[in-house]
Amino acid sequence: MLTLIRNASLFAPEKLGQKDMLICFGKIVSVEDKIESFPGVKNVINAQGKTVTHGFIDQHIHITGAGGKYGFASMTPEIMLSELVACGSTTVMGLLGTDGTTRSIKTLYAKAKALTDEGISAYMLTSYFGIDPVTITGSIQDDMMFVDKVLGCKVAISDERSDFPTAHELLKHLRAVTVGGMIAGKKGILHLHLGLLDSRIDVLMELVKDFQYPIQHISPTHVTKSKDLFDQSIEFAKLGGMIDITTGGTKYTDPYKSVIYALDQGVSIDLLTFS
């Protein structure tokens, strides 16, 4: 089936201006300033005044549901494909949260596979908040090496629900994701949930400055929970680390204001992600 989209303001991701696009069986086959209609085009969409972009990547989303902080009734349901597509997300990274007991790591894998079968790109992080890992194979490194969907590991710091891991404990997780990823041809990421405790990302700065661990394998999220936390995270980004800005409820200010502030402080836009 052929679909012709006309007069779209196109970003891919750079701004290309107003373009026409021809889509054949879900694939973009032509982008031109003007595409004349021809037999076989069953659907013509006039996108005048509208913006067309590539799909978005959400690197932190609870695809099997999360919650539970306020009891079983506060547990949220799994996300559906329609909800992701509605906000433009075509690649997602699923992960567990506080709950590594009623939320199964194997169910997380199954959901990532299901979303892939439905037509988007879906991956996952192994483990959850705790420092004692919850894995599919029995170890973080083996998950990295032998489970196709696993791209890294999740753990929490500076949160009353965390295990208050030390730098040495986090180094073991980092080694597992880095070495496992190296062998499997993956980057290997230790993704860190941040809470609001005064310790903020002190332990991450210790890993980078004192232990000189390669910063590209460390990915803190919820960096805009407070102004003090964000300021320290900006220093992390200035060292070359990626920082993840939460666009939902876990923030002290509007996400766009955080972006402007970070850019004004000298952080490269290439080191900012959003989830």
C-alpha positions in Angstrom: 0.0 0.0 0.0 1.3 3.5 -1.0 0.8 6.6 1.2 1.8 10.1 0.1 2.5 12.7 2.8 2.6 16.2 1.4 3.9 19.5 2.7 5.4 18.2 6.0 8.0 20.2 8.0 10.5 17.4 8.1 13.3 16.7 10.7 15.5 13.7 10.1 16.8 14.7 12.7 18.3 17.9 11.1 15.7 20.3 9.7 15.1 19.5 6.0 12.3 22.1 5.4 9.0 21.3 3.7 9.0 18.0 2.0 6.8 15.3 0.5 7.3 11.7 1.5 6.2 8.5 -0.2 5.6 5.5 2.1 5.4 1.9 0.7 4.2 -0.8 3.1 5.4 1.1 6.2 8.8 2.2 4.7 9.8 5.6 3.5 11.0 5.1 0.0 11.3 8.7 -1.3 11.7 12.2 0.2 11.4 15.1 -2.3 10.5 18.7 -2.5 7.5 17.7 -4.5 6.2 14.2 -5.4 3.4 14.0 -8.0 0.6 11.7 -7.3 0.4 8.6 -9.5 -1.7 5.4 -9.7 -1.3 3.1 -6.8 -1.3 5.9 -4.1 -4.4 5.0 -2.0 -3.9 7.5 0.8 -2.8 11.2 0.5 -2.2 13.1 3.7 -1.8 16.9 3.7 0.6 17.7 6.5 0.7 21.4 5.9 1.5 23.2 9.2 2.5 19.9 10.9 5.9 18.5 11.9 7.2 15.1 10.9 10.2 13.6 12.8 12.0 10.4 13.3 10.7 8.2 16.2 11.9 9.0 19.7 14.0 6.8 21.9 12.9 6.4 25.6 15.8 4.8 27.5 13.9 4.5 30.8 10.4 3.2 30.7 8.5 0.6 32.9 7.0 -1.4 30.1 5.6 -4.0 32.5 4.4 -1.5 34.9 5.9 0.0 38.1 4.7 1.6 41.3 3.9 -0.2 44.5 5.4 2.4 46.7 2.0 3.0 48.4 0.9 -0.7 48.4 -0.3 -3.2 45.9 -3.1 -0.9 44.8 -0.6 1.6 43.6 1.0 -0.8 41.1 0.7 0.5 37.5 -0.2 -1.7 34.5 2.0 -2.6 31.6 2.3 -0.2 28.8 0.6 -0.8 25.4 2.1 -0.2 22.0 -0.6 2.4 21.2 0.5 4.5 24.2 4.1 4.5 22.9 3.2 5.3 19.3 0.8 8.1 20.5 3.8 10.0 21.9 6.2 9.2 19.1 8.3 6.6 20.8 9.6 3.9 18.4 12.5 2.6 20.5 12.2 1.9 24.2 14.4 0.5 27.0 12.4 -1.4 29.5 13.4 -1.8 33.2 12.2 -2.8 36.6 11.9 -0.3 39.5 11.7 -0.7 43.2 9.9 -4.0 43.0 12.1 -6.9 41.8 9.8 -9.5 43.4 6.3 -9.3 42.0 7.7 -7.7 38.8 9.6 -10.5 37.0 12.8 -9.9 35.0 11.6 -12.7 32.7 8.3 -11.0 32.1 10.2 -7.8 31.3 12.1 -9.8 28.6 8.8 -11.2 27.2 7.3 -7.8 27.0 10.4 -6.4 25.1 10.0 -9.3 22.7 6.3 -8.6 22.3 6.8 -5.0 21.5 9.4 -5.9 19.0 7.0 -8.3 17.3 4.4 -5.5 17.2 6.8 -3.4 15.2 9.0 -1.1 17.4 12.5 -1.6 18.8 12.5 -2.7 22.4 15.4 -3.5 24.7 15.8 -3.9 28.5 18.1 -3.5 31.5 18.6 -6.4 33.8 18.2 -6.2 37.6 16.3 -3.5 39.6 16.9 -1.1 42.5 18.8 -3.5 44.7 22.6 -4.2 44.6 22.0 -7.9 44.7 21.1 -8.5 41.0 17.9 -10.0 39.7 18.9 -11.6 36.4 17.7 -14.0 33.8 20.8 -16.3 33.6 22.1 -15.9 37.1 24.7 -13.1 36.5 24.8 -9.7 35.0 27.7 -10.6 32.7 25.9 -13.6 31.3 22.7 -11.6 30.7 24.8 -9.1 28.8 26.4 -11.9 26.7 23.6 -14.3 26.1 20.3 -12.4 26.3 19.8 -10.4 23.1 17.6 -7.7 24.6 19.8 -6.9 27.6 21.9 -3.8 27.0 22.9 -3.0 30.6 22.0 -3.1 34.3 19.8 -1.0 36.6 20.6 -0.1 40.3 19.5 2.7 42.6 21.6 5.2 44.7 20.8 8.1 47.0 17.3 6.8 47.7 15.8 5.4 50.9 14.7 2.4 48.9 18.2 1.7 47.6 20.8 -0.6 49.2 23.2 2.4 49.5 25.8 0.7 47.3 29.5 1.7 47.7 31.8 2.5 44.9 33.4 -0.9 45.1 30.0 -2.6 44.9 29.1 -0.5 41.8 32.4 -1.3 40.3 31.5 -5.0 40.2 28.3 -4.2 38.3 30.2 -1.9 35.9 32.8 -4.6 35.2 30.0 -7.1 34.5 28.2 -4.8 32.0 31.4 -3.6 30.4 33.1 -7.0 29.9 29.8 -8.7 29.0 29.1 -6.0 26.5 32.6 -6.1 25.1 32.3 -9.8 24.4 28.7 -9.5 23.0 29.4 -6.4 20.9 27.3 -4.1 23.1 28.3 -0.8 24.8 27.3 -1.9 28.3 25.5 0.6 30.5 25.0 0.9 34.3 21.8 2.9 34.6 21.4 4.5 38.0 18.1 5.7 39.5 18.8 8.8 41.6 16.9 9.6 44.8 16.7 12.9 46.7 19.2 12.1 49.5 22.1 14.5 50.2 24.6 12.0 48.8 23.3 12.8 45.3 25.8 11.4 42.8 28.9 11.5 45.0 29.6 7.8 44.5 29.5 8.3 40.7 32.0 11.1 40.9 34.1 8.8 43.0 34.0 6.2 40.3 35.0 8.6 37.6 37.6 10.7 39.5 39.1 8.3 42.0 38.8 5.0 40.2 39.1 6.6 36.7 36.3 4.3 35.4 35.3 5.2 31.8 32.4 7.5 32.2 30.6 6.4 29.0 29.4 3.3 30.8 27.6 5.2 33.6 24.1 6.6 33.0 22.3 8.5 35.8 18.6 9.3 35.5 16.1 11.6 37.3 18.9 14.2 37.4 16.4 17.0 37.7 14.8 15.9 41.0 16.3 18.9 42.7 18.4 22.0 41.7 21.4 20.7 43.8 21.2 17.3 42.2 21.0 18.8 38.7 24.0 21.1 39.3 26.2 18.2 40.4 24.9 16.2 37.4 25.9 19.0 35.1 29.5 18.7 36.4 29.2 15.0 35.6 28.2 15.9 32.1 31.1 18.3 31.7 33.4 15.3 32.4 31.8 13.6 29.3 29.0 11.7 31.0 25.4 11.3 29.7 22.7 12.6 32.0 19.0 11.7 31.7 16.3 14.3 32.3 12.9 12.9 33.4 10.0 14.5 31.6 7.3 13.1 33.9 6.6 13.7 37.6 10.2 13.3 38.9 11.4 16.8 38.3 11.7 20.1 40.1 11.1 22.3 37.0 9.9 22.1 33.4 12.2 19.9 31.3 12.8 22.6 28.7 14.1 24.9 31.4 16.5 22.2 32.5 17.8 21.9 29.0 18.3 25.7 28.6 20.0 25.8 32.0 22.4 22.9 31.1 23.3 24.5 27.8 24.0 27.8 29.4 26.3 26.0 31.8 28.3 24.6 28.9 26.8 21.1 28.6 26.7 19.7 25.1 23.2 18.8 23.8 24.7 15.5 22.7 25.1 14.5 26.4 21.4 15.1 27.3 18.8 12.4 27.0 15.1 12.4 28.0 12.8 9.7 29.4 
